[in-house]
Structures are given as C-alpha cells and as structure tokens.
Amino acid sequence: AQSVTQLDSQVPVFEEAPVELRCNYSSSVSVYLFWYVQYPNQGLQLLLKYLSGSTLVKGINGFEAEFNKSQTSFHLRKPSVHISDTAEYFCAVSESSSGYALNFGKGTSLLVTP
Amino acid sequence: SAVISQKPSRDICQRGTSLTIQCQVDSQVTMMFWYRQQPGQSLTLIATANQGSEATYESGFVIDKFPISRPNLTFSTLTVSNMSPEDSSIYLCSVEYHQGTQYFGPGTRLLVL
C-alpha cells in the first residue's frame, strides 16, 4: 500500500510570504495525488489534484503543486499567503488497485501571522 | 463536486451506548468511504461502502464495532457501537468521483464520556 510522508508538522510563515508544504509518497506505477485543507472545526476541502497530464497543477485559493515522479514528491506552494490560509493541510494518495481509498499523510499545520 | 451532509454534526454520548451517523449525498455515487480522525491526528480509513455489497473494513476495524449500511446510491450510515472514550473522534464520510477524487462531508464530532 502507498504511504505518504509530510515532512513538516508545523510551518509558521508571515503574511504575504511564499510557502511550500512538502509531501513525498512511496513509489508505485500509477498513483493519484491530492491536497486537502481543513480549516478549524470544519471538514476537508479539496485544494487540488494530480491525476495525469501536466505535472504542474493549479488549485483553489492560489495554491499549486508540482508532481515530480523521479523524486516521488508532490509539494504544495503558494507565492503569497494570507492570514486566512491558516489551516491544516493534508497530502493524500490513492490508486486504482486499492479501490481509490485515500491514504493520508499526518498533516502540516500552516500558521500565518501578520 | 457533490453536496454531502452528515447528521448529527456533533454529539456527546455515554460509554456503552451506540451512535448512528448518517451521510447523505445529493447525487448517485457508487463508492462511499468512512474515515476517522482522532484528536490532532490525520484521517484513517474505516471502511469502503459500495451499494449492493457488504462493506470492506480496513485492518483494525471490525463490523461488530462499526456496522455500516448502504441501502441506496445516495445514503449510508455508520454506527459506532458500545462506545468508549477512545472512540471520541471526528467521523467523516466521503464519496468518490472521477478517478479517485473524493469529496468529504463536514464530519460528525463525537465525544464519549
């Protein structure tokens, strides 16, 4: 089964600064990759996904991620963060052989301060 | 995407009792999933619920503790049976769309005393 590693449990950043949240997955022939965001006391919202095609995917709220097959990574980036981006971010992977069930990383807590 | 609702949104229960959580989707979907998110933790898959077949449980989860129903393509329930404080978690349902993309309900926050 796929495993997902989010290398940073917490990332503090100042408002308007760029941010990168790192995600690595175990190698497989074909995987689908996702980033979800969870705001305090809310459910999970899909930020973006990589299914196939272009390795640079753009999502909501100005976020983007790049699929790097050789490094088995799917890092999330935003060029300028806002206070409202403070949330928990989860990287997840699925594959058809496991019935598309999601395997989540442990999450990265992004804290944006003025 | 889909509009997914869960009931109840939160509950406080006594140990030894059971709680049934409902998940309703506004469109027909084949695959639904139930996840648990323990306090401060990531999400763990409990089971996959496909309409017309028995739910498939992940390692560490059993049907006697977490019975699941999937009576049609828009609805599912998860029961947390004989609860203990260790069952205090957020329980989320999700539905699968194109190529594994999943959308989540708002979650049910359960506190067991």
Chai-1 contact restraints between the chains, C-beta under 6 A:
chainA,res_idxA,chainB,res_idxB,connection_type,confidence,min_distance_angstrom,max_distance_angstrom,comment,restraint_id
A,Y32,B,G100,contact,1.0,0.0,6.0,A-B,restraint_1
A,G43,B,F104,contact,1.0,0.0,6.0,A-B,restraint_2
A,G43,B,G105,contact,1.0,0.0,6.0,A-B,restraint_3
A,G43,B,P106,contact,1.0,0.0,6.0,A-B,restraint_4
A,G43,B,G107,contact,1.0,0.0,6.0,A-B,restraint_5
A,L44,B,F104,contact,1.0,0.0,6.0,A-B,restraint_6
A,K49,B,T101,contact,1.0,0.0,6.0,A-B,restraint_7
A,L51,B,Q99,contact,1.0,0.0,6.0,A-B,restraint_8
A,S94,B,G100,contact,1.0,0.0,6.0,A-B,restraint_9
A,G99,B,T48,contact,1.0,0.0,6.0,A-B,restraint_10
A,Y100,B,E96,contact,1.0,0.0,6.0,A-B,restraint_11
A,Y100,B,G100,contact,1.0,0.0,6.0,A-B,restraint_12
A,A101,B,L45,contact,1.0,0.0,6.0,A-B,restraint_13
A,L102,B,Q102,contact,1.0,0.0,6.0,A-B,restraint_14
A,F104,B,S42,contact,1.0,0.0,6.0,A-B,restraint_15
A,F104,B,L43,contact,1.0,0.0,6.0,A-B,restraint_16
A,K106,B,S42,contact,1.0,0.0,6.0,A-B,restraint_17
A,G107,B,S42,contact,1.0,0.0,6.0,A-B,restraint_18
